[in-house]
Amino acid sequence: AQSVAQPEDQVNVAEGNPLTVKCTYSVSGNPYLFWYVQYPNRGLQFLLKYITGDNLVKGSYGFEAEFNKSQTSFHLKKPSALVSDSALYFCAVRDQGGSQGNLIFGKGTKLSVKP
Amino acid sequence: DTAVSQTPKYLVTQMGNDKSIKCEQNLGHDTMYWYKQDSKKFLKIMFSYNNKELIINETVPNRFSPKSPDKAHLNLHINSLELGDSAVYFCASSQATASSGANVLTFGAGSRLTVL
């Protein structure tokens, strides 16, 4: 069975500092990995994904994530946080051998960026 | 605007009632989904549907049923509403391709259901 864990309920960062939101996963085969962001009272928006190839994936709004197969992790990073980055971030995984629709989400991490 | 749109945005109703949430996408996508987000923000797939296949999460009660009049619409019908059905329901869509597992989902803004 596939699963994804986001060990932190909340991450607090000062504006201008680097941020990391952690994600680890478990799949039987090779993973497709995703990060989505949810702003208050809004639907989820796609940030970036890993399919194959380069372990460092760059996405929207200056975010990037690093796929680490040995640690089964896909942490989200940004070199310099903005107050507007404050939102709920979801990591998601799908087994490459899995059927369409079985995208499993983590429980979400609330990112709070203070001025 | 190209988007996934859901109506209503808010729905307050009594236990035992039957209600529907509508979803429409104008992205030309082949596959649509319903997700449930509970009070702790945990997201869970309920259904995925294209014109060939309905995949039902086995944990979803049969009081919930998706109805798709055409490829651009996937409505959610809920019978005999219970208190535990209170949640935010998200519709989403994606384009089926050869590597469908990597497809990005486009989400609607959500429909907040409150059962009293």
gemmi code that builds the backbone of each chain (N, CA, C; Angstrom):
import gemmi

chains = {
    "A": [
        ("ALA", (0.844, -1.193, 0.000), (0.000, 0.000, 0.000), (0.882, 1.247, 0.000)),
        ("GLN", (0.388, 2.271, -0.654), (1.155, 3.501, -0.711), (0.709, 4.451, 0.394)),
        ("SER", (1.645, 5.262, 0.866), (1.321, 6.236, 1.903), (2.293, 7.392, 1.827)),
        ("VAL", (1.916, 8.484, 2.436), (2.782, 9.658, 2.489), (2.648, 10.281, 3.865)),
        ("ALA", (3.765, 10.738, 4.408), (3.775, 11.319, 5.740), (4.375, 12.715, 5.693)),
        ("GLN", (3.702, 13.629, 6.351), (4.225, 14.977, 6.561), (4.357, 15.118, 8.069)),
        ("PRO", (5.569, 15.021, 8.587), (5.745, 14.897, 10.041), (5.440, 16.163, 10.830)),
        ("GLU", (5.391, 17.309, 10.161), (5.166, 18.575, 10.863), (3.759, 19.098, 10.572)),
        ("ASP", (3.019, 19.393, 11.650), (1.708, 20.010, 11.450), (1.866, 21.463, 11.015)),
        ("GLN", (2.914, 22.125, 11.556), (3.112, 23.539, 11.251), (4.593, 23.841, 11.174)),
        ("VAL", (4.930, 24.726, 10.247), (6.292, 25.238, 10.107), (6.225, 26.753, 10.161)),
        ("ASN", (7.049, 27.323, 11.038), (7.091, 28.788, 11.182), (8.436, 29.303, 10.693)),
        ("VAL", (8.386, 30.298, 9.844), (9.599, 30.847, 9.231), (9.495, 32.371, 9.192)),
        ("ALA", (10.622, 33.019, 9.367), (10.651, 34.473, 9.197), (10.826, 34.812, 7.722)),
        ("GLU", (10.171, 35.883, 7.309), (10.277, 36.307, 5.910), (11.731, 36.516, 5.526)),
        ("GLY", (12.104, 36.002, 4.352), (13.468, 36.135, 3.867), (14.354, 34.947, 4.216)),
        ("ASN", (13.921, 34.143, 5.173), (14.685, 32.943, 5.535), (14.307, 31.780, 4.632)),
        ("PRO", (15.190, 30.786, 4.516), (14.834, 29.598, 3.734), (13.792, 28.767, 4.474)),
        ("LEU", (12.972, 28.049, 3.702), (11.964, 27.190, 4.308), (12.086, 25.774, 3.754)),
        ("THR", (11.724, 24.818, 4.611), (11.641, 23.417, 4.211), (10.377, 22.822, 4.795)),
        ("VAL", (9.605, 22.148, 3.968), (8.435, 21.399, 4.418), (8.706, 19.943, 4.066)),
        ("LYS", (8.653, 19.088, 5.073), (9.121, 17.719, 4.902), (8.021, 16.768, 4.428)),
        ("CYS", (8.461, 15.776, 3.660), (7.551, 14.748, 3.162), (8.324, 13.455, 2.968)),
        ("THR", (7.800, 12.368, 3.480), (8.345, 11.052, 3.181), (7.219, 10.183, 2.635)),
        ("TYR", (7.578, 9.172, 1.871), (6.563, 8.390, 1.185), (6.887, 6.899, 1.281)),
        ("SER", (5.891, 6.110, 0.942), (6.070, 4.670, 0.871), (5.237, 4.136, -0.283)),
        ("VAL", (5.917, 3.529, -1.257), (5.220, 2.865, -2.369), (5.945, 1.563, -2.664)),
        ("SER", (5.271, 0.681, -3.339), (5.888, -0.607, -3.636), (6.832, -0.512, -4.822)),
        ("GLY", (6.552, 0.409, -5.736), (7.383, 0.571, -6.918), (8.013, 1.946, -6.946)),
        ("ASN", (8.125, 2.511, -8.124), (8.650, 3.872, -8.270), (7.515, 4.875, -8.097)),
        ("PRO", (7.806, 6.006, -7.467), (6.728, 6.953, -7.173), (6.611, 8.093, -8.177)),
        ("TYR", (5.375, 8.567, -8.336), (5.148, 9.910, -8.826), (4.890, 10.740, -7.566)),
        ("LEU", (5.543, 11.886, -7.452), (5.435, 12.706, -6.255), (5.007, 14.118, -6.620)),
        ("PHE", (4.170, 14.698, -5.787), (3.573, 15.999, -6.079), (3.566, 16.857, -4.810)),
        ("TRP", (3.606, 18.162, -5.032), (3.287, 19.132, -3.990), (2.166, 20.032, -4.499)),
        ("TYR", (1.176, 20.206, -3.609), (0.077, 21.128, -3.872), (0.007, 22.123, -2.715)),
        ("VAL", (-0.537, 23.301, -2.991), (-0.719, 24.323, -1.968), (-2.195, 24.704, -1.906)),
        ("GLN", (-2.672, 24.929, -0.684), (-4.067, 25.347, -0.490), (-4.091, 26.640, 0.306)),
        ("TYR", (-4.586, 27.697, -0.320), (-4.800, 28.954, 0.379), (-6.181, 28.919, 1.031)),
        ("PRO", (-6.416, 29.738, 2.068), (-7.695, 29.689, 2.791), (-8.905, 29.787, 1.869)),
        ("ASN", (-9.848, 28.890, 2.089), (-11.107, 28.870, 1.341), (-10.904, 28.697, -0.164)),
        ("ARG", (-9.833, 28.042, -0.530), (-9.569, 27.804, -1.944), (-9.305, 26.316, -2.171)),
        ("GLY", (-9.366, 25.908, -3.433), (-8.984, 24.558, -3.780), (-7.475, 24.410, -3.835)),
        ("LEU", (-7.021, 23.189, -4.000), (-5.583, 22.931, -4.067), (-5.037, 23.381, -5.421)),
        ("GLN", (-3.826, 23.915, -5.369), (-3.141, 24.331, -6.598), (-1.843, 23.553, -6.725)),
        ("PHE", (-1.556, 23.102, -7.913), (-0.348, 22.336, -8.199), (0.890, 23.224, -8.098)),
        ("LEU", (1.936, 22.709, -7.438), (3.207, 23.421, -7.337), (4.282, 22.784, -8.215)),
        ("LEU", (4.471, 21.486, -8.041), (5.517, 20.797, -8.785), (5.332, 19.286, -8.654)),
        ("LYS", (6.054, 18.553, -9.510), (5.981, 17.095, -9.459), (7.305, 16.475, -9.860)),
        ("TYR", (7.525, 15.279, -9.363), (8.662, 14.455, -9.765), (8.125, 13.212, -10.471)),
        ("ILE", (8.657, 12.966, -11.671), (8.294, 11.753, -12.399), (9.506, 10.845, -12.507)),
        ("THR", (10.573, 11.394, -13.072), (11.808, 10.653, -13.251), (12.897, 11.659, -13.600)),
        ("GLY", (14.149, 11.215, -13.596), (15.215, 12.106, -14.033), (15.837, 12.880, -12.896)),
        ("ASP", (16.106, 14.147, -13.128), (16.803, 15.012, -12.181), (16.088, 15.013, -10.838)),
        ("ASN", (16.853, 14.788, -9.778), (16.250, 14.700, -8.453), (15.750, 16.044, -7.929)),
        ("LEU", (16.266, 17.136, -8.461), (15.830, 18.465, -8.028), (14.792, 18.975, -9.024)),
        ("VAL", (13.611, 19.222, -8.506), (12.498, 19.660, -9.347), (12.156, 21.098, -8.995)),
        ("LYS", (12.029, 21.916, -10.010), (11.650, 23.320, -9.770), (10.195, 23.520, -10.159)),
        ("GLY", (9.500, 24.342, -9.362), (8.089, 24.541, -9.613), (7.682, 25.998, -9.567)),
        ("SER", (6.400, 26.200, -9.286), (5.825, 27.533, -9.276), (6.278, 28.338, -8.064)),
        ("TYR", (6.252, 29.670, -8.216), (6.477, 30.621, -7.120), (7.838, 30.459, -6.447)),
        ("GLY", (8.823, 29.947, -7.165), (10.163, 29.818, -6.617), (10.384, 28.588, -5.760)),
        ("PHE", (9.398, 27.711, -5.666), (9.545, 26.486, -4.884), (10.318, 25.424, -5.664)),
        ("GLU", (10.975, 24.569, -4.920), (11.649, 23.415, -5.486), (11.559, 22.264, -4.507)),
        ("ALA", (11.788, 21.061, -4.996), (11.752, 19.894, -4.122), (12.820, 18.920, -4.573)),
        ("GLU", (13.370, 18.202, -3.616), (14.427, 17.259, -3.916), (13.969, 15.841, -3.633)),
        ("PHE", (14.012, 15.012, -4.655), (13.672, 13.597, -4.524), (14.897, 12.849, -4.007)),
        ("ASN", (14.727, 12.118, -2.918), (15.815, 11.324, -2.358), (15.300, 9.892, -2.205)),
        ("LYS", (15.743, 9.038, -3.125), (15.197, 7.679, -3.151), (15.627, 6.874, -1.934)),
        ("SER", (16.867, 7.062, -1.499), (17.369, 6.253, -0.380), (16.656, 6.613, 0.921)),
        ("GLN", (16.269, 7.870, 1.059), (15.555, 8.307, 2.257), (14.049, 8.364, 2.032)),
        ("THR", (13.598, 7.985, 0.862), (12.173, 8.041, 0.467), (11.562, 9.371, 0.887)),
        ("SER", (12.237, 10.446, 0.492), (11.753, 11.776, 0.872), (11.595, 12.657, -0.346)),
        ("PHE", (10.785, 13.682, -0.186), (10.528, 14.653, -1.251), (10.216, 15.975, -0.565)),
        ("HIS", (11.212, 16.564, 0.065), (11.017, 17.787, 0.841), (10.875, 19.004, -0.063)),
        ("LEU", (9.963, 19.873, 0.307), (9.708, 21.117, -0.420), (10.590, 22.218, 0.163)),
        ("LYS", (11.180, 23.022, -0.720), (12.098, 24.056, -0.246), (11.896, 25.354, -1.024)),
        ("LYS", (12.307, 26.433, -0.356), (12.342, 27.734, -1.019), (13.457, 28.533, -0.370)),
        ("PRO", (14.323, 29.155, -1.137), (15.484, 29.843, -0.563), (15.124, 31.045, 0.308)),
        ("SER", (14.044, 31.742, -0.050), (13.685, 32.960, 0.671), (12.167, 33.046, 0.775)),
        ("ALA", (11.651, 32.863, 1.985), (10.197, 32.807, 2.164), (9.562, 34.189, 2.092)),
        ("LEU", (8.322, 34.202, 1.592), (7.507, 35.411, 1.551), (6.299, 35.238, 2.459)),
        ("VAL", (5.793, 36.344, 2.986), (4.584, 36.270, 3.810), (3.446, 35.628, 3.015)),
        ("SER", (3.399, 35.903, 1.722), (2.342, 35.371, 0.864), (2.456, 33.859, 0.637)),
        ("ASP", (3.558, 33.264, 1.077), (3.695, 31.800, 0.987), (2.911, 31.092, 2.091)),
        ("SER", (2.428, 31.832, 3.052), (1.676, 31.241, 4.160), (0.432, 30.542, 3.618)),
        ("ALA", (0.347, 29.239, 3.875), (-0.737, 28.427, 3.318), (-0.579, 27.012, 3.860)),
        ("LEU", (-1.440, 26.131, 3.393), (-1.394, 24.715, 3.755), (-0.787, 23.946, 2.585)),
        ("TYR", (0.241, 23.155, 2.851), (0.967, 22.459, 1.795), (0.754, 20.957, 1.916)),
        ("PHE", (0.428, 20.349, 0.787), (0.168, 18.918, 0.753), (1.162, 18.218, -0.166)),
        ("CYS", (1.741, 17.168, 0.357), (2.547, 16.259, -0.443), (1.636, 15.117, -0.888)),
        ("ALA", (1.848, 14.592, -2.075), (1.008, 13.497, -2.570), (1.857, 12.512, -3.355)),
        ("VAL", (1.433, 11.267, -3.358), (2.196, 10.220, -4.040), (1.249, 9.293, -4.782)),
        ("ARG", (1.722, 8.816, -5.912), (1.021, 7.762, -6.630), (2.061, 6.754, -7.075)),
        ("ASP", (1.789, 5.490, -6.836), (2.668, 4.433, -7.299), (2.601, 4.402, -8.828)),
        ("GLN", (3.744, 4.331, -9.485), (3.736, 4.323, -10.946), (2.997, 3.124, -11.500)),
        ("GLY", (2.822, 2.111, -10.659), (2.050, 0.957, -11.093), (0.591, 1.054, -10.685)),
        ("GLY", (0.214, 2.161, -10.031), (-1.136, 2.313, -9.516), (-2.109, 2.802, -10.571)),
        ("SER", (-3.391, 2.698, -10.282), (-4.399, 3.104, -11.257), (-4.682, 4.592, -11.150)),
        ("GLN", (-5.226, 5.125, -12.208), (-5.584, 6.542, -12.240), (-6.510, 6.874, -11.086)),
        ("GLY", (-6.257, 7.974, -10.389), (-7.135, 8.431, -9.328), (-6.613, 8.107, -7.952)),
        ("ASN", (-5.741, 7.141, -7.799), (-5.257, 6.779, -6.480), (-4.082, 7.659, -6.075)),
        ("LEU", (-4.336, 8.968, -6.027), (-3.338, 9.921, -5.560), (-3.550, 10.072, -4.063)),
        ("ILE", (-2.561, 9.705, -3.282), (-2.677, 9.717, -1.828), (-2.014, 10.978, -1.294)),
        ("PHE", (-2.759, 11.737, -0.494), (-2.252, 12.978, 0.070), (-1.793, 12.780, 1.505)),
        ("GLY", (-0.766, 13.545, 1.871), (-0.393, 13.650, 3.271), (-1.412, 14.494, 4.014)),
        ("LYS", (-1.221, 14.629, 5.318), (-2.212, 15.336, 6.130), (-2.078, 16.848, 6.059)),
        ("GLY", (-1.037, 17.311, 5.379), (-0.857, 18.740, 5.197), (0.026, 19.351, 6.263)),
        ("THR", (0.769, 20.378, 5.874), (1.614, 21.151, 6.783), (1.278, 22.617, 6.597)),
        ("LYS", (0.941, 23.253, 7.700), (0.624, 24.667, 7.644), (1.911, 25.473, 7.724)),
        ("LEU", (2.161, 26.266, 6.706), (3.342, 27.129, 6.677), (2.928, 28.537, 7.074)),
        ("SER", (3.615, 29.080, 8.073), (3.353, 30.435, 8.518), (4.640, 31.244, 8.372)),
        ("VAL", (4.598, 32.266, 7.543), (5.742, 33.137, 7.320), (5.450, 34.494, 7.945)),
        ("LYS", (6.267, 34.880, 8.905), (6.062, 36.135, 9.628), (6.966, 37.228, 9.066)),
        ("PRO", (6.450, 38.462, 9.035), (7.265, 39.582, 8.524), (8.483, 39.842, 9.414)),
    ],
    "B": [
        ("ASP", (-13.263, 31.938, -18.100), (-12.067, 31.368, -17.489), (-12.145, 29.846, -17.530)),
        ("THR", (-11.010, 29.224, -17.860), (-10.967, 27.763, -17.814), (-10.802, 27.350, -16.370)),
        ("ALA", (-11.621, 26.386, -15.932), (-11.576, 26.063, -14.519), (-12.439, 24.860, -14.213)),
        ("VAL", (-12.345, 24.460, -12.952), (-13.261, 23.491, -12.383), (-14.156, 24.276, -11.428)),
        ("SER", (-15.448, 24.254, -11.675), (-16.366, 25.035, -10.847), (-17.346, 24.119, -10.136)),
        ("GLN", (-17.609, 24.457, -8.890), (-18.500, 23.673, -8.057), (-19.613, 24.557, -7.515)),
        ("THR", (-20.811, 24.005, -7.409), (-21.917, 24.712, -6.761), (-22.732, 23.721, -5.932)),
        ("PRO", (-23.231, 24.138, -4.771), (-22.999, 25.443, -4.161), (-21.664, 25.502, -3.438)),
        ("LYS", (-21.238, 26.673, -3.073), (-20.008, 26.843, -2.315), (-20.239, 26.477, -0.845)),
        ("TYR", (-21.428, 26.788, -0.360), (-21.801, 26.452, 1.012), (-23.170, 25.768, 0.996)),
        ("LEU", (-23.309, 24.769, 1.852), (-24.567, 24.024, 1.924), (-24.803, 23.629, 3.376)),
        ("VAL", (-25.899, 24.104, 3.946), (-26.267, 23.771, 5.324), (-27.598, 23.045, 5.263)),
        ("THR", (-27.667, 21.880, 5.909), (-28.871, 21.066, 5.787), (-29.059, 20.219, 7.036)),
        ("GLN", (-30.198, 19.606, 7.155), (-30.534, 18.782, 8.309), (-30.170, 17.326, 8.061)),
        ("MET", (-29.925, 16.648, 9.141), (-29.694, 15.193, 9.060), (-30.862, 14.514, 8.359)),
        ("GLY", (-30.553, 13.513, 7.558), (-31.596, 12.742, 6.894), (-31.976, 13.251, 5.519)),
        ("ASN", (-31.591, 14.504, 5.227), (-31.912, 15.063, 3.914), (-31.034, 14.466, 2.824)),
        ("ASP", (-31.475, 14.680, 1.578), (-30.697, 14.297, 0.405), (-30.243, 15.578, -0.294)),
        ("LYS", (-28.983, 15.623, -0.679), (-28.459, 16.824, -1.328), (-27.514, 16.455, -2.464)),
        ("SER", (-27.291, 17.438, -3.325), (-26.370, 17.248, -4.444), (-25.397, 18.415, -4.542)),
        ("ILE", (-24.209, 18.106, -4.986), (-23.200, 19.122, -5.292), (-22.825, 18.924, -6.766)),
        ("LYS", (-22.816, 20.031, -7.490), (-22.530, 19.949, -8.920), (-21.099, 20.350, -9.210)),
        ("CYS", (-20.537, 19.736, -10.238), (-19.182, 20.065, -10.667), (-19.116, 20.076, -12.182)),
        ("GLU", (-18.467, 21.110, -12.680), (-18.281, 21.239, -14.122), (-16.851, 21.648, -14.412)),
        ("GLN", (-16.267, 21.059, -15.443), (-14.931, 21.487, -15.869), (-14.959, 21.788, -17.369)),
        ("ASN", (-14.322, 22.891, -17.724), (-14.266, 23.296, -19.131), (-12.843, 23.197, -19.671)),
        ("LEU", (-12.073, 22.283, -19.074), (-10.676, 22.094, -19.471), (-10.531, 21.018, -20.538)),
        ("GLY", (-11.630, 20.339, -20.853), (-11.550, 19.246, -21.810), (-10.916, 17.992, -21.244)),
        ("HIS", (-10.861, 17.887, -19.921), (-10.248, 16.726, -19.288), (-11.127, 15.492, -19.387)),
        ("ASP", (-10.458, 14.324, -19.324), (-11.179, 13.063, -19.475), (-11.633, 12.471, -18.153)),
        ("THR", (-10.951, 12.818, -17.086), (-11.199, 12.166, -15.803), (-11.560, 13.199, -14.746)),
        ("MET", (-12.557, 12.862, -13.946), (-12.981, 13.750, -12.864), (-12.997, 12.985, -11.551)),
        ("TYR", (-12.900, 13.736, -10.464), (-12.748, 13.131, -9.140), (-13.582, 13.895, -8.111)),
        ("TRP", (-13.894, 13.193, -7.036), (-14.387, 13.843, -5.836), (-13.480, 13.464, -4.674)),
        ("TYR", (-13.068, 14.513, -3.932), (-12.276, 14.338, -2.720), (-13.050, 14.914, -1.545)),
        ("LYS", (-12.840, 14.338, -0.369), (-13.434, 14.854, 0.871), (-12.318, 15.351, 1.767)),
        ("GLN", (-12.462, 16.585, 2.269), (-11.503, 17.131, 3.221), (-12.209, 17.317, 4.557)),
        ("ASP", (-11.735, 16.609, 5.564), (-12.402, 16.664, 6.860), (-11.941, 17.866, 7.675)),
        ("SER", (-12.431, 17.946, 8.904), (-12.155, 19.122, 9.738), (-10.677, 19.263, 10.090)),
        ("LYS", (-9.930, 18.170, 9.992), (-8.483, 18.217, 10.249), (-7.691, 18.422, 8.970)),
        ("LYS", (-8.393, 18.765, 7.889), (-7.777, 19.074, 6.590), (-7.255, 17.850, 5.863)),
        ("PHE", (-7.605, 16.659, 6.351), (-7.144, 15.448, 5.693), (-7.964, 15.219, 4.430)),
        ("LEU", (-7.262, 14.981, 3.305), (-7.903, 14.790, 2.004), (-7.989, 13.320, 1.655)),
        ("LYS", (-9.173, 12.905, 1.206), (-9.356, 11.501, 0.875), (-10.122, 11.373, -0.434)),
        ("ILE", (-9.604, 10.537, -1.339), (-10.289, 10.304, -2.604), (-11.585, 9.548, -2.355)),
        ("MET", (-12.653, 9.987, -3.010), (-13.930, 9.289, -2.928), (-14.198, 8.517, -4.211)),
        ("PHE", (-14.104, 9.214, -5.323), (-14.385, 8.605, -6.624), (-13.434, 9.170, -7.664)),
        ("SER", (-13.156, 8.349, -8.666), (-12.590, 8.877, -9.894), (-13.423, 8.284, -11.032)),
        ("TYR", (-13.608, 9.071, -12.086), (-14.525, 8.643, -13.145), (-14.094, 9.200, -14.475)),
        ("ASN", (-14.027, 8.327, -15.474), (-13.969, 8.785, -16.852), (-15.067, 8.057, -17.610)),
        ("ASN", (-15.091, 8.251, -18.911), (-16.232, 7.707, -19.648), (-16.184, 6.185, -19.769)),
        ("LYS", (-15.151, 5.619, -19.202), (-15.015, 4.164, -19.287), (-15.133, 3.472, -17.928)),
        ("GLU", (-14.772, 4.186, -16.896), (-14.611, 3.480, -15.627), (-14.909, 4.354, -14.429)),
        ("LEU", (-15.678, 3.809, -13.496), (-15.881, 4.466, -12.217), (-15.093, 3.695, -11.173)),
        ("ILE", (-14.208, 4.401, -10.494), (-13.439, 3.770, -9.425), (-13.923, 4.348, -8.105)),
        ("ILE", (-14.380, 3.467, -7.246), (-14.966, 3.893, -5.977), (-14.028, 3.509, -4.842)),
        ("ASN", (-13.735, 4.469, -3.988), (-12.997, 4.138, -2.780), (-13.909, 3.271, -1.907)),
        ("GLU", (-13.415, 2.128, -1.534), (-14.247, 1.140, -0.844), (-14.744, 1.617, 0.515)),
        ("THR", (-14.105, 2.665, 1.040), (-14.534, 3.163, 2.344), (-15.688, 4.160, 2.254)),
        ("VAL", (-16.075, 4.542, 1.045), (-17.153, 5.520, 0.879), (-18.502, 4.825, 1.037)),
        ("PRO", (-19.363, 5.336, 1.915), (-20.698, 4.718, 2.078), (-21.503, 4.800, 0.796)),
        ("ASN", (-22.382, 3.826, 0.592), (-23.158, 3.813, -0.644), (-24.245, 4.877, -0.654)),
        ("ARG", (-24.330, 5.676, 0.410), (-25.205, 6.861, 0.393), (-24.660, 7.928, -0.560)),
        ("PHE", (-23.391, 7.811, -0.884), (-22.752, 8.746, -1.805), (-22.729, 8.130, -3.201)),
        ("SER", (-23.146, 8.880, -4.185), (-23.119, 8.360, -5.545), (-22.768, 9.479, -6.522)),
        ("PRO", (-21.842, 9.204, -7.429), (-21.516, 10.171, -8.473), (-22.439, 9.980, -9.672)),
        ("LYS", (-22.747, 11.104, -10.311), (-23.581, 11.040, -11.519), (-22.917, 11.914, -12.570)),
        ("SER", (-22.671, 11.356, -13.732), (-21.990, 12.096, -14.789), (-22.865, 12.173, -16.027)),
        ("PRO", (-23.565, 13.285, -16.249), (-24.408, 13.414, -17.441), (-23.593, 13.517, -18.729)),
        ("ASP", (-22.374, 14.014, -18.618), (-21.483, 14.087, -19.781), (-20.059, 14.249, -19.266)),
        ("LYS", (-19.117, 14.290, -20.202), (-17.706, 14.268, -19.834), (-17.290, 15.483, -19.004)),
        ("ALA", (-18.025, 16.577, -19.119), (-17.627, 17.809, -18.439), (-18.239, 17.953, -17.053)),
        ("HIS", (-19.083, 17.040, -16.666), (-19.787, 17.161, -15.389), (-19.682, 15.889, -14.565)),
        ("LEU", (-19.468, 16.077, -13.264), (-19.541, 14.950, -12.327), (-20.179, 15.476, -11.051)),
        ("ASN", (-21.442, 15.143, -10.866), (-22.174, 15.616, -9.695), (-22.108, 14.579, -8.589)),
        ("LEU", (-22.214, 15.061, -7.357), (-22.154, 14.181, -6.185), (-23.501, 14.219, -5.482)),
        ("HIS", (-24.144, 13.073, -5.375), (-25.418, 12.960, -4.672), (-25.189, 12.260, -3.337)),
        ("ILE", (-25.801, 12.819, -2.314), (-25.663, 12.236, -0.981), (-27.059, 12.019, -0.407)),
        ("ASN", (-27.354, 10.800, -0.054), (-28.655, 10.460, 0.533), (-28.529, 10.326, 2.048)),
        ("SER", (-29.638, 10.597, 2.721), (-29.717, 10.376, 4.181), (-28.504, 10.943, 4.902)),
        ("LEU", (-28.315, 12.239, 4.775), (-27.123, 12.895, 5.322), (-26.968, 12.644, 6.816)),
        ("GLU", (-25.714, 12.453, 7.222), (-25.360, 12.243, 8.629), (-24.426, 13.357, 9.089)),
        ("LEU", (-24.333, 13.504, 10.418), (-23.468, 14.549, 10.974), (-22.032, 14.406, 10.469)),
        ("GLY", (-21.565, 13.169, 10.354), (-20.191, 12.910, 9.940), (-19.896, 13.237, 8.487)),
        ("ASP", (-20.942, 13.568, 7.750), (-20.727, 13.950, 6.348), (-20.277, 15.403, 6.229)),
        ("SER", (-20.353, 16.143, 7.327), (-19.912, 17.536, 7.299), (-18.432, 17.599, 6.936)),
        ("ALA", (-18.129, 18.326, 5.896), (-16.761, 18.384, 5.377), (-16.745, 19.363, 4.208)),
        ("VAL", (-15.562, 19.546, 3.653), (-15.456, 20.285, 2.391), (-15.219, 19.252, 1.288)),
        ("TYR", (-16.002, 19.321, 0.251), (-15.910, 18.376, -0.854), (-15.300, 19.089, -2.051)),
        ("PHE", (-14.240, 18.486, -2.581), (-13.537, 19.062, -3.717), (-13.720, 18.198, -4.950)),
        ("CYS", (-14.076, 18.855, -6.024), (-14.081, 18.223, -7.329), (-12.741, 18.524, -8.003)),
        ("ALA", (-12.263, 17.615, -8.814), (-11.006, 17.822, -9.541), (-11.094, 17.123, -10.895)),
        ("SER", (-10.203, 17.494, -11.778), (-10.164, 16.835, -13.089), (-8.723, 16.719, -13.557)),
        ("SER", (-8.505, 15.808, -14.487), (-7.184, 15.651, -15.099), (-7.352, 15.068, -16.494)),
        ("GLN", (-6.299, 15.209, -17.278), (-6.330, 14.703, -18.634), (-5.673, 13.338, -18.672)),
        ("ALA", (-6.366, 12.352, -19.167), (-5.793, 11.015, -19.277), (-4.784, 10.983, -20.408)),
        ("THR", (-3.596, 10.464, -20.116), (-2.551, 10.298, -21.129), (-1.906, 8.942, -20.932)),
        ("ALA", (-0.905, 8.650, -21.730), (-0.233, 7.356, -21.609), (0.408, 7.200, -20.233)),
        ("SER", (0.878, 8.299, -19.668), (1.467, 8.247, -18.331), (0.525, 8.943, -17.353)),
        ("SER", (-0.680, 8.395, -17.240), (-1.723, 9.068, -16.469), (-1.362, 9.270, -15.011)),
        ("GLY", (-0.506, 8.409, -14.490), (-0.152, 8.541, -13.094), (0.533, 9.848, -12.775)),
        ("ALA", (1.151, 10.463, -13.768), (1.870, 11.705, -13.541), (1.004, 12.928, -13.790)),
        ("ASN", (-0.257, 12.709, -14.136), (-1.106, 13.841, -14.473), (-1.403, 14.710, -13.274)),
        ("VAL", (-1.445, 16.006, -13.550), (-1.747, 16.984, -12.513), (-3.253, 17.141, -12.385)),
        ("LEU", (-3.732, 17.215, -11.164), (-5.147, 17.453, -10.916), (-5.406, 18.948, -10.800)),
        ("THR", (-6.499, 19.397, -11.414), (-6.976, 20.762, -11.242), (-8.208, 20.700, -10.351)),
        ("PHE", (-8.159, 21.433, -9.247), (-9.217, 21.363, -8.242), (-10.182, 22.533, -8.356)),
        ("GLY", (-11.429, 22.261, -7.991), (-12.383, 23.324, -7.783), (-12.136, 23.979, -6.431)),
        ("ALA", (-12.913, 25.014, -6.132), (-12.710, 25.793, -4.909), (-13.310, 25.124, -3.679)),
        ("GLY", (-14.092, 24.076, -3.883), (-14.642, 23.351, -2.750), (-16.078, 23.721, -2.432)),
        ("SER", (-16.782, 22.773, -1.844), (-18.158, 22.985, -1.365), (-18.213, 22.559, 0.089)),
        ("ARG", (-18.487, 23.517, 0.959), (-18.513, 23.219, 2.396), (-19.904, 22.773, 2.787)),
        ("LEU", (-20.006, 21.518, 3.200), (-21.283, 20.931, 3.620), (-21.341, 20.870, 5.136)),
        ("THR", (-22.391, 21.427, 5.695), (-22.617, 21.371, 7.146), (-23.943, 20.668, 7.387)),
        ("VAL", (-23.879, 19.576, 8.140), (-25.081, 18.817, 8.459), (-25.433, 19.059, 9.930)),
        ("LEU", (-26.644, 19.544, 10.179), (-27.066, 19.897, 11.545), (-27.938, 18.806, 12.150)),
    ],
}
model = gemmi.Model(1)
for chain_id, residues in chains.items():
    chain = gemmi.Chain(chain_id)
    for i, (resn, *xyz) in enumerate(residues, 1):
        res = gemmi.Residue()
        res.name, res.seqid = resn, gemmi.SeqId(i, " ")
        for name, pos in zip(("N", "CA", "C"), xyz):
            atom = gemmi.Atom()
            atom.name, atom.element = name, gemmi.Element(name[0])
            atom.pos, atom.b_iso = gemmi.Position(*pos), 0.0
            res.add_atom(atom)
        chain.add_residue(res)
    model.add_chain(chain)
structure = gemmi.Structure()
structure.add_model(model)
structure.setup_entities()
